Amino acid sequence: MLQTRNDADSAPLERLHGVIAAARAAGADAAEAVFAVSRALSVGVRKGEIETVERDETADLGLRVFVGRKMAVVSVSEFSKSTLERTVERAIAMARLAPDDPYASLADPARLYRSINKAMVDLQVNDPTHLSAENLQQRALDIEAAGLALSPVLQSDAASAGYAQNEWTLLTSDGFEGSHNTSLFFQSGRFIATDADGNMERDGEGRSTRYAADLPDVSDIGRIAGERALAALGARKVESQKAAVFFDRRIAKSLISQFLGAISGTAIARGSSFLKHKLGEAIFAPHVQISDNPFRMRGLGSGLFDDEGVATRPMDLVKDGVLTTWLLNTAAGKQLGMASTGHASRSLAGPSGVSTHNVVLQAGPSSPQDLMRDAGKGVVVTSMFGPSLNSDTGDWSAGASGFWFENGEIQYPVNEITVAGNLIDIYARMVPASDLDIRGTVDAPGILIDGLSVGGK
């Protein structure tokens, strides 16, 4: 929920106001300050015993200053008067030594989120629930027990539960002032299945939610994780061939993430994207829709403004298969002669980058089984590792494992394979299934691609 100066903790705001004023007095033409507080607790168990207990409490202040067209960013985690004075001095000195950047500036004031012009909106991204270490330990133990109960050939690889609560406040010399508080609750389990010949397979399940009450039952986490590990036993290799590949929805989102990286304004401005000449063109089939919604209730990427204070808005990134926009922060937008799209993301110690909010590839009408039946035979990919991408050409490959299917039915598990192709071609032939499940910041249903290169024995 956006907080105004009246309802936010006054100490961070007073500190940020002081730092901004000091930077302006020291010679900065503009300045931006961020204060972030994080509190996290997690417990990990293995074989019925506590393996890790991690408690983390941090507070950091980041300052970005502009001197003419020069910019510098510094951060500190100690806030005495003398430290903050030295921080301002160091930032100004660094900026004066930096090379000119014609695109460096604060966000356009006309694009900033202004709460006085909008009703206050609660996106329900902050659950103040505190869970004890004992509660988290029991959750992790229950996950482990639920998985191990499935079969004696299973052993625990790890089970964990935890949560984090964050406060983030941004102030600029242009008058923007905003805060947002967020929470994240998570739990996961991973198991190892071993067959009679000593061959081992690993798999797991995990969930993260904004509210503790939205987490699934721990027994479901353990059961699903154990079932996946057991299903992978007896994996075979397949012959190298061209085949249909169905990317399970757990993995399908990685293909969308590659697309998001390729339409990042920073990549486009550098000229290092295989989609750099594709704006306004049909990249996907006409039935494909990809949207980004920062206003999803309890969304893991929801927010009223980005990390430069620019107001966010729902956007169609792909409409009827056509690429409609780049993802822009202020600097990339200026370099491309466009306005920020509200996708700035930054750490306290670095300049703005680009990130999305809650991206969804819309589901198609056909079930995964129907798509696989229509495809005849091929591979279901359930895990990938070591992906490789040529950002200039779109040539892509990854190691993978999963299952061989025929006539819509799983036949046997497979491993030690590679899948490869060109992403421009892959996107053009991508067929989404109907099994969309909203879980994270990038979500997709399963995706079928016909005729991919599958490397095996």
VODO-104655 format. One line per field, with one value per residue (C-alpha): residue number from 1; residue in one letter; chain; y, x, z. Coordinates in steps of 0.1 Angstrom, whole numbers. Layout:
REM VODO-104655
resi c(NUM;...) $
resn c(A;...) $
chain c(A;...) $
c2 c(Y;...) $
c1 c(X;...) $
c3 c(Z;...) $
***
This chain:
REM VODO-104655
resi c(1;2;3;4;5;6;7;8;9;10;11;12;13;14;15;16;17;18;19;20;21;22;23;24;25;26;27;28;29;30;31;32;33;34;35;36;37;38;39;40;41;42;43;44;45;46;47;48;49;50;51;52;53;54;55;56;57;58;59;60;61;62;63;64;65;66;67;68;69;70;71;72;73;74;75;76;77;78;79;80;81;82;83;84;85;86;87;88;89;90;91;92;93;94;95;96;97;98;99;100;101;102;103;104;105;106;107;108;109;110;111;112;113;114;115;116;117;118;119;120;121;122;123;124;125;126;127;128;129;130;131;132;133;134;135;136;137;138;139;140;141;142;143;144;145;146;147;148;149;150;151;152;153;154;155;156;157;158;159;160;161;162;163;164;165;166;167;168;169;170;171;172;173;174;175;176;177;178;179;180;181;182;183;184;185;186;187;188;189;190;191;192;193;194;195;196;197;198;199;200;201;202;203;204;205;206;207;208;209;210;211;212;213;214;215;216;217;218;219;220;221;222;223;224;225;226;227;228;229;230;231;232;233;234;235;236;237;238;239;240;241;242;243;244;245;246;247;248;249;250;251;252;253;254;255;256;257;258;259;260;261;262;263;264;265;266;267;268;269;270;271;272;273;274;275;276;277;278;279;280;281;282;283;284;285;286;287;288;289;290;291;292;293;294;295;296;297;298;299;300;301;302;303;304;305;306;307;308;309;310;311;312;313;314;315;316;317;318;319;320;321;322;323;324;325;326;327;328;329;330;331;332;333;334;335;336;337;338;339;340;341;342;343;344;345;346;347;348;349;350;351;352;353;354;355;356;357;358;359;360;361;362;363;364;365;366;367;368;369;370;371;372;373;374;375;376;377;378;379;380;381;382;383;384;385;386;387;388;389;390;391;392;393;394;395;396;397;398;399;400;401;402;403;404;405;406;407;408;409;410;411;412;413;414;415;416;417;418;419;420;421;422;423;424;425;426;427;428;429;430;431;432;433;434;435;436;437;438;439;440;441;442;443;444;445;446;447;448;449;450;451;452;453;454;455;456;457) $
resn c(M;L;Q;T;R;N;D;A;D;S;A;P;L;E;R;L;H;G;V;I;A;A;A;R;A;A;G;A;D;A;A;E;A;V;F;A;V;S;R;A;L;S;V;G;V;R;K;G;E;I;E;T;V;E;R;D;E;T;A;D;L;G;L;R;V;F;V;G;R;K;M;A;V;V;S;V;S;E;F;S;K;S;T;L;E;R;T;V;E;R;A;I;A;M;A;R;L;A;P;D;D;P;Y;A;S;L;A;D;P;A;R;L;Y;R;S;I;N;K;A;M;V;D;L;Q;V;N;D;P;T;H;L;S;A;E;N;L;Q;Q;R;A;L;D;I;E;A;A;G;L;A;L;S;P;V;L;Q;S;D;A;A;S;A;G;Y;A;Q;N;E;W;T;L;L;T;S;D;G;F;E;G;S;H;N;T;S;L;F;F;Q;S;G;R;F;I;A;T;D;A;D;G;N;M;E;R;D;G;E;G;R;S;T;R;Y;A;A;D;L;P;D;V;S;D;I;G;R;I;A;G;E;R;A;L;A;A;L;G;A;R;K;V;E;S;Q;K;A;A;V;F;F;D;R;R;I;A;K;S;L;I;S;Q;F;L;G;A;I;S;G;T;A;I;A;R;G;S;S;F;L;K;H;K;L;G;E;A;I;F;A;P;H;V;Q;I;S;D;N;P;F;R;M;R;G;L;G;S;G;L;F;D;D;E;G;V;A;T;R;P;M;D;L;V;K;D;G;V;L;T;T;W;L;L;N;T;A;A;G;K;Q;L;G;M;A;S;T;G;H;A;S;R;S;L;A;G;P;S;G;V;S;T;H;N;V;V;L;Q;A;G;P;S;S;P;Q;D;L;M;R;D;A;G;K;G;V;V;V;T;S;M;F;G;P;S;L;N;S;D;T;G;D;W;S;A;G;A;S;G;F;W;F;E;N;G;E;I;Q;Y;P;V;N;E;I;T;V;A;G;N;L;I;D;I;Y;A;R;M;V;P;A;S;D;L;D;I;R;G;T;V;D;A;P;G;I;L;I;D;G;L;S;V;G;G;K) $
chain c(A;A;A;A;A;A;A;A;A;A;A;A;A;A;A;A;A;A;A;A;A;A;A;A;A;A;A;A;A;A;A;A;A;A;A;A;A;A;A;A;A;A;A;A;A;A;A;A;A;A;A;A;A;A;A;A;A;A;A;A;A;A;A;A;A;A;A;A;A;A;A;A;A;A;A;A;A;A;A;A;A;A;A;A;A;A;A;A;A;A;A;A;A;A;A;A;A;A;A;A;A;A;A;A;A;A;A;A;A;A;A;A;A;A;A;A;A;A;A;A;A;A;A;A;A;A;A;A;A;A;A;A;A;A;A;A;A;A;A;A;A;A;A;A;A;A;A;A;A;A;A;A;A;A;A;A;A;A;A;A;A;A;A;A;A;A;A;A;A;A;A;A;A;A;A;A;A;A;A;A;A;A;A;A;A;A;A;A;A;A;A;A;A;A;A;A;A;A;A;A;A;A;A;A;A;A;A;A;A;A;A;A;A;A;A;A;A;A;A;A;A;A;A;A;A;A;A;A;A;A;A;A;A;A;A;A;A;A;A;A;A;A;A;A;A;A;A;A;A;A;A;A;A;A;A;A;A;A;A;A;A;A;A;A;A;A;A;A;A;A;A;A;A;A;A;A;A;A;A;A;A;A;A;A;A;A;A;A;A;A;A;A;A;A;A;A;A;A;A;A;A;A;A;A;A;A;A;A;A;A;A;A;A;A;A;A;A;A;A;A;A;A;A;A;A;A;A;A;A;A;A;A;A;A;A;A;A;A;A;A;A;A;A;A;A;A;A;A;A;A;A;A;A;A;A;A;A;A;A;A;A;A;A;A;A;A;A;A;A;A;A;A;A;A;A;A;A;A;A;A;A;A;A;A;A;A;A;A;A;A;A;A;A;A;A;A;A;A;A;A;A;A;A;A;A;A;A;A;A;A;A;A;A;A;A;A;A;A;A;A;A;A;A;A;A;A;A;A;A;A;A;A;A;A;A;A;A;A;A;A;A;A;A;A;A;A;A;A;A;A;A;A;A;A;A;A;A) $
c2 c(0;34;54;92;112;113;75;63;60;95;85;72;101;127;109;109;145;154;135;150;186;179;166;197;220;202;208;181;194;165;137;105;86;52;36;-1;-23;-61;-87;-124;-158;-192;-228;-257;-294;-326;-361;-349;-325;-288;-280;-242;-213;-180;-147;-115;-79;-52;-15;3;38;44;79;87;122;141;168;182;150;131;105;85;60;51;32;28;7;30;62;85;121;119;88;104;136;115;96;128;141;108;107;143;136;104;122;149;123;103;105;125;105;124;101;103;121;117;105;129;146;143;105;101;85;111;98;131;124;89;71;52;16;-14;-41;-65;-71;-69;-95;-85;-121;-132;-168;-183;-204;-233;-229;-228;-258;-278;-268;-280;-312;-319;-313;-338;-364;-361;-368;-397;-414;-421;-447;-462;-454;-416;-396;-360;-336;-305;-289;-254;-227;-190;-155;-120;-85;-55;-17;5;43;66;103;126;162;167;161;124;107;71;40;4;-25;-61;-96;-130;-164;-195;-233;-260;-296;-316;-353;-379;-412;-441;-473;-508;-501;-470;-445;-413;-387;-354;-332;-309;-284;-250;-220;-184;-161;-126;-139;-168;-180;-184;-210;-245;-273;-285;-321;-312;-296;-328;-352;-334;-331;-368;-379;-359;-375;-410;-404;-395;-430;-452;-423;-432;-414;-408;-406;-372;-361;-334;-338;-320;-305;-297;-274;-281;-249;-250;-245;-227;-194;-195;-191;-160;-147;-149;-128;-102;-99;-93;-65;-48;-12;-14;-43;-25;7;-13;-30;-64;-80;-104;-86;-51;-45;-63;-36;-35;-68;-102;-122;-149;-165;-144;-163;-154;-127;-116;-90;-73;-63;-44;-41;-78;-83;-101;-103;-110;-81;-57;-20;14;28;16;21;56;66;64;53;18;6;-27;-33;-57;-66;-88;-83;-108;-120;-85;-70;-37;-21;-21;-23;11;30;67;64;37;56;88;69;55;87;72;76;53;25;22;-7;7;-15;-7;-19;7;6;8;27;17;-14;-29;-55;-65;-68;-97;-111;-137;-157;-163;-199;-216;-237;-271;-292;-305;-340;-328;-309;-339;-362;-339;-337;-375;-381;-361;-349;-332;-310;-307;-293;-274;-264;-244;-225;-207;-178;-157;-124;-111;-140;-157;-191;-209;-243;-259;-292;-309;-339;-350;-376;-392;-391;-408;-402;-378;-403;-403;-434;-431;-406;-392;-373;-361;-344;-310;-289;-262;-238;-202;-182;-161;-194;-209;-180;-180;-217;-215;-230;-224;-250;-245;-253;-218;-215;-180;-183;-158;-127;-146;-172;-194;-225;-254;-247;-270;-263;-287;-297;-287;-302;-328;-339;-373;-403) $
c1 c(0;14;22;22;44;17;14;49;76;90;126;135;117;135;168;161;150;182;204;186;190;227;233;217;237;269;263;239;215;192;192;173;174;161;158;152;146;143;136;137;136;139;145;158;157;171;165;144;171;175;201;199;183;188;177;185;177;192;187;204;203;211;218;219;231;233;258;251;250;271;258;270;253;265;249;256;242;252;234;253;255;291;286;258;279;307;283;270;306;317;287;293;330;323;297;321;347;322;318;289;257;233;204;210;182;154;121;98;77;46;49;53;27;8;-14;-33;-46;-58;-77;-54;-51;-43;-28;-26;11;19;9;22;20;51;59;82;112;94;65;87;107;75;63;96;95;59;69;97;74;47;72;90;57;52;80;110;132;129;152;151;174;161;129;125;100;104;92;105;90;104;99;111;109;119;124;135;145;117;92;83;78;65;68;56;58;58;59;68;61;76;80;96;107;131;136;160;147;170;164;177;208;217;205;193;168;159;129;108;81;79;55;58;29;24;1;9;-27;-23;4;-8;-9;26;15;7;41;58;36;40;78;81;58;80;112;97;83;118;132;142;151;164;183;167;182;190;162;137;107;78;87;61;75;58;43;70;96;75;79;117;109;88;116;140;114;112;150;150;125;142;149;185;192;174;194;226;216;221;187;175;142;157;140;107;86;51;56;40;64;40;9;-23;-37;-9;-14;12;3;19;-4;11;-23;-29;-41;-14;8;44;53;25;31;17;50;84;118;120;86;69;33;27;-2;-15;0;-3;32;20;-14;-27;9;22;50;36;62;97;102;116;131;138;173;165;134;154;180;152;132;104;88;93;68;71;95;125;142;173;194;204;240;234;216;182;177;145;121;84;56;32;36;11;11;-27;-38;-49;-81;-64;-53;-16;-28;-47;-17;6;-19;-21;17;20;52;80;94;78;105;101;135;162;197;226;206;227;214;231;214;221;207;183;200;191;198;195;201;169;151;115;94;89;53;33;-3;-8;4;36;57;89;112;142;173;207;191;194;167;177;164;161;138;124;113;102;80;64;54;45;11;0;-20;-50;-32;-23;-16;-9;20;48;60;61;35;27;7;25;38;41;68;69;101;127;162;165;200;205;227) $
c3 c(0;-9;22;24;47;73;78;71;97;100;108;73;56;77;70;32;32;50;25;-5;10;17;-18;-34;-11;-21;-58;-71;-97;-87;-63;-54;-21;-11;23;25;56;53;80;71;88;74;87;67;77;63;76;105;118;116;89;88;107;90;104;85;94;72;67;38;23;-14;-29;-66;-75;-108;-115;-150;-171;-148;-123;-93;-70;-34;-6;32;60;89;94;118;109;100;78;59;54;40;18;2;-3;-19;-42;-54;-59;-79;-101;-110;-121;-141;-178;-193;-198;-219;-208;-170;-151;-127;-141;-160;-132;-154;-153;-115;-93;-74;-46;-44;-79;-72;-45;-22;-34;-13;-35;-5;-9;28;54;89;101;121;122;148;141;157;134;104;116;120;85;70;90;78;42;46;63;36;9;27;34;-3;-7;11;-20;-12;9;18;-1;17;31;42;52;58;53;46;52;34;36;8;7;-23;-22;-51;-53;-78;-50;-54;-21;-18;2;-1;23;11;25;11;26;12;17;-4;-4;-26;-26;-40;-54;-58;-78;-72;-93;-73;-100;-84;-95;-78;-80;-58;-53;-38;-34;-25;-17;-3;25;49;46;8;11;1;27;36;30;-6;-11;2;-17;-51;-46;-37;-66;-91;-78;-81;-115;-128;-119;-148;-171;-205;-232;-266;-301;-314;-336;-346;-323;-307;-273;-247;-220;-187;-172;-145;-173;-200;-182;-189;-226;-217;-195;-225;-244;-217;-216;-254;-252;-223;-232;-220;-244;-273;-266;-267;-299;-282;-288;-314;-314;-318;-352;-343;-326;-341;-359;-354;-333;-322;-338;-337;-308;-284;-258;-232;-205;-176;-147;-118;-100;-94;-58;-38;-68;-62;-86;-79;-72;-79;-90;-102;-87;-102;-89;-123;-122;-133;-155;-170;-205;-234;-242;-271;-286;-311;-316;-322;-301;-289;-266;-251;-214;-205;-176;-179;-193;-219;-229;-235;-255;-277;-279;-259;-224;-195;-193;-155;-156;-138;-113;-92;-64;-38;-51;-88;-116;-128;-148;-161;-148;-152;-126;-131;-166;-180;-212;-217;-218;-250;-255;-257;-227;-226;-233;-264;-277;-272;-288;-319;-320;-320;-301;-285;-252;-222;-206;-168;-159;-177;-168;-184;-209;-236;-256;-284;-276;-311;-332;-308;-311;-279;-262;-228;-211;-201;-186;-186;-203;-237;-249;-276;-286;-257;-231;-210;-219;-198;-182;-202;-191;-204;-234;-250;-267;-292;-317;-326;-304;-332;-349;-315;-307;-341;-336;-299;-289;-253;-235;-212;-178;-167;-129;-115;-90;-96;-114;-148;-154;-185;-193;-209;-243;-273;-300;-329;-347;-322;-322;-294;-287;-271;-276) $
***
